Each structure stands twice: as C-alpha cells, then as structure tokens.
Amino acid sequence: MKMFDFAQPATLDEAIGAWEPGAAWLGGGTNLVDLMKTGAVQPAKLIDISRLPGLAGIDELDDGATRIGALVRNADLAGDPAFAGRYPMVAEALLSGASGQLRNAATVAGNLMQYPRDAYFPGPEPDPMADASSLSVLGAGGEPVTVHPSDFCVPLVALDAVVEILGPDGPREIALADLYQPGEPRTTLIPGELVTALRLPAAAAEFRANCRYLKVRDRTSFAFAMASAAASLRMDGPHIAEARLSLGAVAPKPWRVAEAEALLKGQAPGADLFARAADAAMAGAQPVGGNGWKIELARRTAARALAMAAAGTPADMPALPASPFGNQTGDLAHV
Amino acid sequence: MSLSIHLSINGTERDVALDDPRVTLLDLLRERLAMPGTKKGCDRGQCGACTVLVDGRRINSCLTLAATLDGAQVTTIEGLAQGGDLHPVQAAFVEHDGFQCGYCTPGQIMSAVGLIAEGSAGDDPERIREGMSGNLCRCAAYHGITQAVQDATRRMNAAAREDAA
C-alpha cells in the first residue's frame, strides 16, 4: 500500500477544511482500504471521518421523512426496528449485501460512494473484460462498463432517496439518481465534498406492505448480484395505485425503470402484467462480452420481484434475505 | 509520523505507538503485539480468518486501520477462554468437529461469538449459515461449524436464563 498522510479531524468543519487534492475520506474502510491494498486507489491523504460526531443518527423528521447519517453502519440501519418497519425492502437489500463482519463496519455513505466490484480491479489497472458478469447491459451503449455494485442503492433510487452533501461552499442536496454519471469520475460530487446524510421522503413508507428486494447471485450468500430487483407496490383495493421498480447489477448506476412503473399503474397484479413490465424494463438491453444471459436473468428477476411484492412483505425477514427460498427452513433451503 | 493510540485488548490496557498509518489491526496484533491467534487469510475481507470483536462487534481486522481505533476495546481468540475454561463456542467447536486443519477456526469462533451476540440467527441452522457466510473454511467443515454454533447458542441462552432466574 502506498504511503499517505493521515488526518483525524475532530469536527465536520475541520474535516472539510482538511481536504486537499488527492485526499480521500475514510469511513468504514471496507471498500477503500481493500482497493488501496491492490493499488487501484492511491490517496495522498486519508481523512478519517469514522468518528466524527453527529453523523450516525437515524431520525424521523417532522415531515415524515427519515434522515440517515452518513456514518450509520449497514448492520445498524437494517437492524433498526423502526427503519426496517417503514422501509422493509431497504433492510432486505442491506442484509443481502456482503457479510456480517462487513455490514458491521461499512457505512451508508460508503455504500453510495463505493467503487466497482473488485473483478474490475485485478491489479492497479482496471480490466473491465476480466469478468463479463459485472458488465452493464443497460445504460452503457454496449461499451464494457462495470455495473454499480450496490444492493442498498437499488431500493433507495426507487424510493426517491435524497443525498445531503457538505463541501467547501456549504451544504447542498441532490436526488440519489443524480449522484451517478457515466465515465470518470463516476459521481457528480465536486472534489472536497462529503456525503453527510441520506434522506427517504415520507411517501417511501407507503409501499411497506408490498415491497421486496430480490437478489440473484452465483452462490447463496456473500456474493455480488448477477441481477437484482427492488419492487414496490402501493395497492388501492385490487389495483396497483403506484409502482416502483429498479434493477441492480445491470447498469453503471442503480437503474430505475419509469416505463415499467407507468405500465403497472392502475392495473390488477398478475403474472402477465409483471412479465410485460419486466420486458419493458429490459427493452434496449445490449449484451457485452458474452453476458447476454444477464438480460434474461434480470427480466425474470424483475418479474419475480414484482410477484413477491404483490404477495405481501413477509412479517419476518427470511433466513436468506432476497431469496425466493428464504421462507423455507431445513437443509433443502440451500438448493 | 507518529500516531499514538490507546487500546484495550482482551481486557489489558495498551498504549501503542504507530510509526505508520497503514498498519491494519490484523498486522498490529500479529506482527507488533505477538498475538498470532488471529489469522491472515485473504487480507481482503473475503475469508473472515481475521475476524475479531471491536467494541463487541465482529469485523474484519484486515480492513481496519489500527490508527482509527483509539480508545476501542478489542477481543481476539486469545481473550475468550477464562483461565482453563474454554468459552462455550470454543467448547462446541471441539465437540462438534467444527474444523479440520484449524486455520480458519479463530475467525470462525470470533464470528460465531459476534453472531450470537447479535441475536438475529437464534438456533435456526439456515440463519446460522447465512450469518456465518463471511467465514470460509477450505476444509469445508461447515456441517460441524453450523452444529457448533447452534449448540453454543442454545447453551449460552440457557445459561443466560439461569443467570436471570
């Protein structure tokens, strides 16, 4: 690992003041320290923000929104009963990511800001063709661009999450969907800016009775998604009053599909409808490096996630979050 | 540069002067504090061999810079047994053959201690397998590991109930 200067500011203002070109923020370190070991990321200065005060709260605001501090650990957010009750699909996505150890360390803001999955960085130089399963089939114009690796961000983008940011010029906020951009740098943060919180609007909780995050991977646990879908329905009697659908592991950013949402609105749930919505979600997908299977996998994942959401959010988190087999118990559940 | 941190490691207070900010908690324990019980496997957060508890929570010590841990309480495999008595999780791993070569075992045991403290898996084998998925065992002793965690969970819960009564 390349040598770096190390700063431990005591306050948020000191942290912003400590930034200089080439510096990086250190939160949980689960992504950054890993990439520093391979040399893929070589900060000249590390600013340790992991213990800054005031950034680790989960607060319900007067307008019904929920604010999540940047340093809330993934495990703590998923395990917060009030949060998981209001946004069960987000808790399910969090618990489907990484391992117990990593979720105890990884932060909310770090998840938003994470670099592409490590197959993209076999060494210091990126090699996008090293793993075709991690290449985008949407939103990249057929070019070999690695997918955004997050599970957490997939339901967030469907729920209109807002990112609160602080920089040398003061605070600002943007929609999570606008945090990402094609090419480098991958986010629209201005150098020196820091994500301080994430906010879910009050309306996001209205989907809690019918929402699921479904993750398909090449082993049962502790693996990146091959395809994932966050599906939420707000029901009005037998009809879908409003639907949200977003996909993970298919595009350079968490991929929300407005066309599919529009198609679902006002309809009665059913297999045919969900298949048409999934078709609409994957319309225009292009395979790269032989990963055409990902298009069909994502289409089926989206349709199944919608069916699972229509069946209702389970009262208890399944043993295997995000798995259609999660409600089974016993040895056969790992098939 | 010189960074001074204060740690409690297995109940012993220690002042550590770091000459390098790159030192991970794993390397601090093994290379500088002569505590080789915590193992280095992948050094990338993927295998779990380096699992320790920091302030009671299981984490990968290979991805944690020691300089960020001033004031923390660290528990390693060396700190589990009380005198000659094995921790219930250690005893359960012996009883259920929860290992073969043993290299991943300290990490497996620390992860199990952390998982049981989290309380989310109970004695459901499916939830235990999911909760232990951050610990790889190349000998594939997973069956015994799951049984050991299940058994230790039951024993520790029973002991806690007795204490409460």
Interface residues (C-beta under 8 A of the other chain):
Chain A: M1 M3 F4 D5 F6 Q8 L26 G29 T30 V33 D34 K37 L46 D48 S50 R51 A75 G79 A98 S99 G100 Q101 L102 N104 A105 D118 T220 S221 F222 A319 L320 P321 Q328 T329 G330 D331 A333 H334
Chain B: M1 L3 D20 P21 R22 T24 D43 R44 G45 G48 T51 R57 R58 I59 N60 L63 T64 L65 A67 T68 S111 G114 L115 E118 S120 D124 P125 E126 R127 R129 E130 G131 M132 S133 G134 N135
